[in-house]
Amino acid sequence: MAEVIRMPLLSDTMKEGVIAEWHKKVGDKVKSDDVIAEVETDKATMEVMAYAEGTLLYIGVEKGQAAPVNGIIAIVGKEGEDYKSLLDKEGNAPAENNAPKEEAKPAPKAEETSKLAEQPKKEAPKSGDATVVRMPLLSDTMTEGKIVSWLKKVGDKVKSDDVLAEVETDKATMEVMGYAEGTLLYIGVEAGSSVKVNGIIAIVGKEGTDVTPYLDDDGAAPVTEKKAEEEQPVKADAASTAQPVAETDKTASSSSDDRMKISPLARKMAKDKGIQLTELEGSGEGGRIIKRDVDNFKPKAAAPAAANQASTASVQNFNTNLGQEGHTDHPISQMRSVVARRLSESMFTAPHFYLRMTIKMDKAMEARTAMNAVSPAKISFNDYIIKACAMALRKHPAVNSSWMGNAIRENHHISIGTAVAIEDGLIVPVIKFADQKSLSQIAAEASELIKKARNKKLQPQEFTGNTFTVSNLGMMDIDEFTAIINPPDACILAIGKIEASPVVEDGAIVVRNLLKLTLSCDHRVVDGAVGAAFMQTLKAYLENPVTMLV
């Protein structure tokens, strides 16, 4: 069956996207991970994948033209498959209206007319009655999203710029807007559940509109309220029977939290950070707790007695059943799932080879100390290496390239990603045009991006578009390691720690501060000699920082 490709929501402020380039044409074969087009949004130009396999049957938006979010831009299906019915469902003229009129037939008898009248008619959705809200594509690697929380409930009035829900992707937690006004008629995904990109998550429209035709058209089944009503008493009885006292306390706490004036985002941030809402003081209108209050929260010093009690409790909770086997299965987060899939694909499809080099960092350490005395932002060794890599990539554009399947793309811009470990996995914020920025600019931008990454507040344009990546474990006392290439890059640089070590210079043993680097290369793009030449240039920049100024 043919699959509709829609204009994805690529940023939280995007309302439409302009097709910057089509990478496929009608009739081309398409794989699920093929990039079919480049879309220019209000913030960046990003790639759009089909997430479907087959033949490209239809292109609905020409290059240079705009399409609204969730508008049809293409259709993929079996070769020769009829796709016009999918376009008709979007509000185009129905096929029956365009068909030639049939010859007049004798009027049916009264009995037949009454029977026909009694039969229920399945009406097609009327354009303008309701708007289907779908799971948007919030990152270039996202295939599904998890509803963290609903900020609206069925029956609520909704404005076009209202946030309906918070969605957890493989890289961040982001807000989803409906871009439609009316009443929230239907919620298709419960909080905590996941849905694939472009799947229906809600319907907004005129109050009283029947949503069944919209769901039938998409193949979705409505969630019946009866089922929810049947389950609620059972759950309530079971909970009250098991722990009446605990339930009373929990209800009192919950109702107290519900009465507090707090924004949904601030509530979510407080929950993630383990902050009790009662400890927060609101600085918003009418004492409302907002994001700023959570960011600026400083816990009060706990009383010694409370600390001792907590320590005692933790000791009592420790599992003292020595010799007893056990395990805990942790559910896989969206981010961990995508990291596993993407890095597995990279490791088993890109033929890796590795180049190692030892760098003398004595002059770099002296230069960093001098620069930090005047720099508005503190420059780390990682910032220094990013700048050196960017300068070296200028001289070795073959390393700043990507494997595209049927071509090698040499990137003319240099954007360097930095691997950042967070609780759920790994994310790579990107320093765009790193070769054109000063060390202090790189330091300030990297610090802000890493902070956003750890708080899951990165926007898509901040973690996409890398042409080269660095991964640093030196601060964790790792001597050296090898990293897996981060697609679509052709190389990734693994950075170890700087360590004072004895070396031989001019026949004498001296102590130097040494740094070990390992470059992982995709042999389809970068040959050994090309990678080695890049490493030699990088070494020259790192060992003598003055050369970066020439």
C-alpha positions in Angstrom: 0.0 0.0 0.0 1.3 3.5 -0.9 2.7 5.6 1.9 2.2 9.4 2.2 5.3 11.5 3.0 4.3 14.7 4.8 6.2 17.9 5.5 7.6 17.2 9.0 7.8 19.6 11.9 11.6 20.2 12.1 11.6 23.0 14.7 9.3 24.2 17.4 8.4 27.4 15.5 8.1 25.9 12.0 4.7 26.3 10.2 5.9 25.5 6.7 9.0 24.3 4.9 10.5 25.1 1.5 11.8 22.3 -0.6 15.5 23.3 -1.2 16.3 20.2 -3.2 14.8 16.8 -4.3 17.3 14.0 -4.2 14.9 11.5 -5.8 12.6 11.9 -8.9 9.4 10.2 -9.7 10.1 6.6 -10.7 13.2 6.2 -8.5 13.5 3.3 -6.1 13.4 4.5 -2.5 14.7 2.7 0.7 13.3 3.6 4.2 16.5 5.4 5.2 17.0 7.3 1.9 17.1 11.1 2.0 14.5 12.1 -0.5 14.7 15.9 -0.1 16.2 18.8 1.7 13.8 21.2 3.5 14.6 24.7 4.5 12.8 25.8 7.7 12.8 29.0 9.6 16.1 27.9 11.3 18.0 25.5 9.2 18.1 23.3 6.1 17.5 19.7 7.0 17.2 16.3 5.3 13.9 14.5 5.0 13.8 10.7 4.9 10.9 8.6 3.5 10.7 5.9 6.2 9.1 3.8 3.5 10.3 1.5 0.8 9.2 1.3 -2.8 9.0 3.6 -5.8 8.6 7.4 -5.7 5.1 7.7 -7.3 4.4 11.4 -6.7 6.0 14.7 -5.9 3.5 17.3 -4.6 5.8 20.3 -4.1 8.3 21.5 -6.6 11.8 22.7 -5.7 11.7 26.2 -4.3 8.0 26.0 -3.2 6.7 25.8 0.3 4.4 23.3 1.9 2.6 23.6 5.3 3.6 21.3 8.2 1.9 17.8 7.6 1.1 18.7 4.0 1.7 15.9 1.5 5.0 16.4 -0.3 5.4 12.9 -1.8 4.0 9.4 -2.1 6.0 6.1 -2.1 4.5 2.8 -3.0 4.5 -0.1 -5.5 5.4 0.7 -9.1 2.2 1.5 -11.0 0.1 1.7 -7.9 -2.9 4.1 -8.0 -2.2 6.9 -5.4 -4.9 9.4 -6.4 -7.3 8.2 -3.6 -4.7 9.4 -1.1 -4.7 12.9 -2.6 -8.6 12.9 -2.7 -8.7 12.3 1.1 -6.7 15.5 1.7 -9.6 17.6 0.5 -9.1 17.5 -3.2 -12.1 17.0 -5.4 -13.5 13.4 -4.9 -12.9 11.0 -7.7 -16.7 10.6 -8.1 -17.2 14.3 -8.9 -14.7 14.1 -11.7 -16.1 10.9 -13.2 -18.6 11.1 -16.1 -22.2 11.1 -15.2 -24.0 7.8 -15.6 -27.2 7.6 -17.6 -30.4 8.3 -15.6 -31.9 5.2 -14.0 -35.5 4.5 -13.1 -36.4 5.9 -9.6 -36.3 3.1 -7.0 -39.5 1.9 -5.4 -40.7 3.4 -2.1 -39.7 0.2 -0.1 -36.2 0.3 -1.6 -35.9 4.0 -0.7 -36.8 3.5 2.9 -34.4 0.6 3.2 -31.6 2.7 1.8 -32.5 5.5 4.1 -32.2 3.2 7.1 -28.7 2.1 6.2 -26.0 4.2 7.9 -23.9 6.4 5.5 -20.2 6.5 5.9 -19.4 10.1 5.1 -15.9 11.3 4.2 -14.4 13.9 6.4 -15.4 17.4 5.5 -12.5 19.8 4.9 -12.4 22.4 7.8 -14.4 20.4 10.3 -11.4 19.0 12.0 -7.6 18.9 11.8 -5.6 15.7 12.4 -2.5 16.3 14.5 0.3 13.8 13.7 3.5 12.8 15.4 6.0 15.2 13.8 9.5 14.3 12.7 11.5 16.2 15.4 15.0 14.9 14.5 16.7 13.4 11.4 17.0 10.0 13.1 13.5 9.8 14.7 11.2 7.0 13.7 8.8 7.2 16.6 8.0 9.5 19.6 6.9 8.9 23.1 4.2 11.0 24.7 5.6 12.3 28.0 2.5 14.2 29.0 -0.6 15.8 27.6 -1.1 19.4 28.5 -4.6 19.4 27.2 -7.5 17.0 27.6 -10.4 16.0 25.4 -13.0 18.8 25.4 -10.5 21.6 26.1 -10.5 24.7 23.8 -7.3 24.9 21.7 -5.5 27.8 20.0 -3.2 27.3 17.0 -0.1 28.1 19.1 -1.1 26.1 22.2 1.2 23.3 23.2 -0.8 20.1 23.2 1.8 17.6 24.5 5.4 17.0 25.3 7.1 14.3 23.2 10.3 12.4 24.0 12.4 11.7 20.9 15.7 9.8 20.6 17.5 13.1 21.3 15.4 15.5 23.4 12.0 16.2 25.0 10.1 18.8 22.9 6.8 20.4 22.8 4.2 19.7 20.1 1.7 22.3 18.9 -1.6 21.6 17.0 -1.4 24.5 14.6 -5.2 24.4 14.6 -8.0 26.1 16.6 -11.1 24.5 18.0 -11.8 21.8 20.6 -9.6 18.8 21.3 -11.9 16.1 20.1 -9.6 13.0 20.3 -6.4 11.8 21.9 -5.0 8.7 20.2 -2.0 8.0 22.3 -1.9 7.7 26.1 0.9 9.4 28.1 3.9 7.0 28.3 3.0 5.3 25.0 4.9 5.6 21.7 3.7 6.2 18.1 5.5 6.2 14.8 6.2 9.4 12.9 3.1 10.7 11.1 0.8 8.6 13.2 -2.3 10.3 14.5 -1.9 11.5 18.1 -4.9 13.9 18.3 -7.7 15.6 16.4 -8.8 19.2 16.8 -12.0 20.7 15.3 -15.5 22.0 15.8 -17.2 20.8 18.9 -19.3 17.8 18.3 -17.6 16.7 15.1 -17.5 12.9 14.5 -13.8 11.9 14.4 -14.5 8.3 13.2 -14.2 9.1 9.4 -10.8 10.7 10.1 -9.6 7.6 12.0 -11.1 5.2 9.4 -9.3 7.0 6.6 -6.0 6.5 8.5 -6.7 3.0 9.6 -6.7 4.0 13.3 -9.2 2.7 15.8 -10.8 5.2 18.3 -10.1 4.8 21.9 -13.4 4.1 23.6 -14.3 5.9 26.7 -16.3 2.9 28.0 -13.1 0.9 28.3 -11.4 3.5 30.3 -14.5 3.8 32.6 -14.6 0.1 33.1 -10.9 0.0 34.1 -10.9 2.9 36.5 -13.1 1.4 39.2 -11.1 -1.8 39.2 -7.8 0.0 39.6 -9.3 2.2 42.3 -10.6 -0.7 44.3 -7.3 -2.6 44.0 -5.3 0.4 45.1 -7.5 1.2 48.0 -7.5 -2.4 49.2 -3.7 -2.8 49.0 -2.6 0.4 50.8 -5.3 2.6 52.2 -3.0 4.8 54.2 -0.4 5.3 51.5 -3.1 6.0 49.0 -4.5 8.7 51.2 -1.1 10.4 51.6 -0.5 10.1 47.8 -3.9 11.6 47.0 -3.4 14.5 49.3 0.1 15.2 47.9 -1.2 14.9 44.3 -4.2 17.2 44.9 -1.8 19.7 46.6 0.5 19.7 43.6 -2.5 20.1 41.2 -3.6 23.2 43.0 -0.2 24.9 42.6 0.3 27.5 40.0 3.0 26.0 37.8 3.7 25.9 34.1 3.6 22.4 32.5 7.3 22.7 31.4 8.4 23.7 34.9 6.4 20.8 36.4 8.2 18.4 34.0 11.6 19.9 34.7 11.1 19.7 38.5 10.0 16.0 38.1 13.1 15.2 36.0 15.4 16.9 38.6 13.7 15.3 41.6 12.6 18.7 43.0 9.6 18.8 45.3 7.1 21.4 44.0 6.5 22.6 47.5 10.2 23.7 47.7 9.8 26.0 44.7 9.0 29.7 44.9 7.2 31.2 41.9 8.4 34.4 40.3 5.8 34.5 37.5 2.5 36.3 37.4 0.4 35.7 40.5 3.2 33.6 42.1 3.2 31.1 39.2 6.2 28.7 39.1 7.9 29.0 35.7 11.0 27.5 34.0 13.3 30.2 35.5 12.4 29.2 39.0 13.4 25.5 38.4 16.7 26.5 36.7 17.6 28.8 39.6 16.5 26.4 42.4 19.0 25.8 45.1 18.1 23.1 47.7 18.1 24.1 51.3 20.7 22.6 53.6 19.2 19.5 55.2 19.3 19.1 59.0 21.9 16.7 60.3 19.2 14.5 61.8 17.5 14.2 58.4 20.8 13.3 56.8 21.5 10.6 59.4 18.0 9.3 58.9 18.4 9.2 55.1 21.8 7.4 55.5 20.3 4.8 57.9 17.4 4.3 55.5 19.7 3.7 52.6 21.7 1.1 54.6 18.5 -0.7 55.6 17.3 -0.8 52.0 20.5 -2.4 50.8 20.1 -6.0 49.6 21.8 -8.1 52.3 20.8 -11.5 50.7 24.4 -12.5 49.9 24.8 -15.3 47.5 21.4 -14.8 45.9 21.3 -14.2 42.1 19.1 -11.4 40.7 18.9 -8.9 37.9 16.9 -5.8 36.8 15.7 -5.3 33.2 15.6 -1.6 32.4 13.3 -0.5 29.5 15.2 1.0 26.5 14.6 4.7 26.0 14.0 6.2 22.6 17.5 7.7 22.6 19.2 4.5 23.6 17.3 2.5 21.0 18.4 4.9 18.2 22.0 5.1 19.4 22.2 1.3 19.3 20.7 1.1 15.8 22.7 3.9 14.3 26.1 2.9 15.7 25.4 -0.8 14.8 24.7 0.3 11.2 27.9 2.4 11.2 30.1 -0.3 12.7 28.9 -3.1 10.4 28.5 -1.1 7.1 31.4 1.3 7.2 34.8 -0.4 7.1 36.7 1.3 10.0 40.4 1.7 10.2 42.3 3.5 12.9 45.3 6.0 13.0 47.0 6.7 16.3 49.3 9.6 17.1 50.9 11.0 20.3 51.0 14.8 20.7 53.3 16.9 22.8 50.9 19.4 24.6 53.4 21.5 26.6 53.1 24.6 24.3 49.4 24.2 24.0 49.0 24.2 27.8 51.1 27.4 28.1 49.0 29.0 25.3 45.7 28.0 26.9 46.7 29.5 30.3 47.6 32.8 28.6 44.4 32.8 26.5 42.2 32.1 29.5 43.7 35.2 31.2 41.9 37.4 28.6 39.2 35.2 27.1 35.5 36.1 28.0 34.8 32.3 28.1 36.9 29.6 29.7 38.7 27.7 26.9 39.0 23.9 27.5 41.4 21.5 25.8 38.4 20.1 24.0 37.6 23.6 22.6 41.2 23.9 21.5 41.2 20.6 19.7 37.9 21.5 18.0 39.5 24.6 16.6 42.6 22.7 15.5 40.5 20.1 13.8 38.5 22.7 11.9 41.7 24.4 10.7 43.2 21.0 9.6 39.9 20.1 7.8 40.4 23.2 5.7 43.6 21.7 4.3 42.2 18.2 4.0 38.6 18.5 2.6 38.6 14.8 1.7 38.3 14.1 5.5 35.4 16.5 5.7 33.3 14.3 3.5 30.3 11.8 3.6 29.5 8.5 1.9 26.2 8.9 0.0 25.9 5.4 -1.5 26.3 6.4 -5.1 28.6 9.4 -4.5 31.1 10.9 -2.0 29.9 14.3 -0.8 32.7 16.7 -0.1 31.3 19.3 2.4 32.4 22.9 1.8 31.4 23.9 5.3 33.0 22.7 8.5 30.7 21.8 11.4 32.1 19.8 14.3 30.1 17.6 16.6 31.0 16.8 20.2 29.8 13.6 21.7 28.1 14.2 25.0 27.1 11.5 27.4 23.7 12.0 29.1 21.6 9.8 31.3 19.6 8.1 28.5 22.5 7.7 26.0 24.6 9.8 23.8 23.9 13.0 21.8 26.2 15.1 19.5 25.6 18.9 19.7 27.3 20.7 16.7 29.5 23.7 16.5 28.5 25.1 13.1 31.2 26.8 10.9 33.9 26.1 13.5 36.7 27.1 11.2 35.3 30.7 11.1 35.0 31.1 14.9 37.5 32.2 17.5 38.5 30.0 20.4 36.5 32.0 22.8 33.4 31.8 20.6 33.8 28.0 20.3 34.2 27.8 24.1 31.1 29.8 24.9 28.9 28.0 22.3 30.2 24.5 23.3 29.5 25.2 27.0 25.9 26.3 26.2 25.2 23.4 23.9 26.5 20.8 26.4 24.3 22.4 29.1 21.3 22.1 26.8 22.2 18.5 25.9 22.3 17.4 29.5 18.9 19.1 30.2 17.4 17.6 27.0 16.7 21.1 25.6 18.6 20.9 22.3 16.7 21.9 19.2 17.1 19.9 16.0 19.3 22.5 14.3 21.7 22.2 17.2 22.4 18.5 16.9 22.3 18.0 13.2 24.6 19.0 10.3 27.9 17.7 11.6 30.7 17.0 9.1 33.3 15.7 11.6 33.0 14.6 15.3 35.2 14.5 18.3 34.8 12.3 21.4 36.7 13.1 24.5 37.2 10.7 27.5 40.4 12.3 28.8 38.5 14.0 31.7 37.6 10.5 32.8 41.3 9.4 33.0 41.1 7.3 29.9 44.6 7.0 28.2 43.3 6.2 24.7 40.3 4.6 23.0 38.7 4.0 19.6 35.4 5.6 18.7 32.6 4.4 16.3 32.1 6.8 13.3 29.0 9.0 13.7 27.1 9.0 10.4 27.1 10.8 8.1 30.7 11.7 9.0 33.6 9.9 7.4 35.8 10.3 10.5 35.7 10.7 14.3 38.6 11.7 16.6 38.9 10.0 20.0 40.7 12.1 22.6 42.5 10.6 25.6 44.0 12.3 28.7 47.1 14.5 28.8 49.7 12.8 30.9 53.3 13.7 31.9 55.6 11.0 30.5 59.3 10.5 29.9 60.5 10.9 26.3 63.8 10.9 24.6 64.9 14.2 22.9 68.4 14.7 21.5 69.6 11.6 23.4 68.3 12.9 26.7 65.3 11.8 28.7 62.9 14.6 29.4 59.3 14.8 30.8 56.6 16.0 28.4 52.8 16.3 28.6 51.6 13.8 26.1 48.1 13.4 24.5 47.1 10.3 22.6 44.6 10.7 19.7 42.9 8.0 17.6 41.2 8.8 14.3 38.6 6.3 13.1 38.1 6.5 9.3 35.5 5.2 6.9 37.7 3.4 4.3 35.0 4.0 1.6 35.8 7.7 1.8 39.2 8.2 3.4 42.3 6.3 2.5 45.2 5.7 4.9 47.5 8.2 3.4 44.7 10.9 3.4 43.9 10.3 7.1 47.6 10.3 8.0 48.2 13.6 6.3 45.3 15.1 8.2 46.7 13.8 11.5 50.1 15.3 10.7 48.5 18.7 10.1 46.5 18.4 13.3 49.6 17.5 15.3 51.5 20.6 13.9 48.6 22.9 15.0 48.3 21.3 18.5 52.0 21.2 19.2 52.6 24.8 18.0 49.4 26.9 18.5 50.9 30.0 16.9 50.6 28.2 13.5 46.8 28.4 13.7 47.1 32.2 13.5 49.1 32.2 10.2 
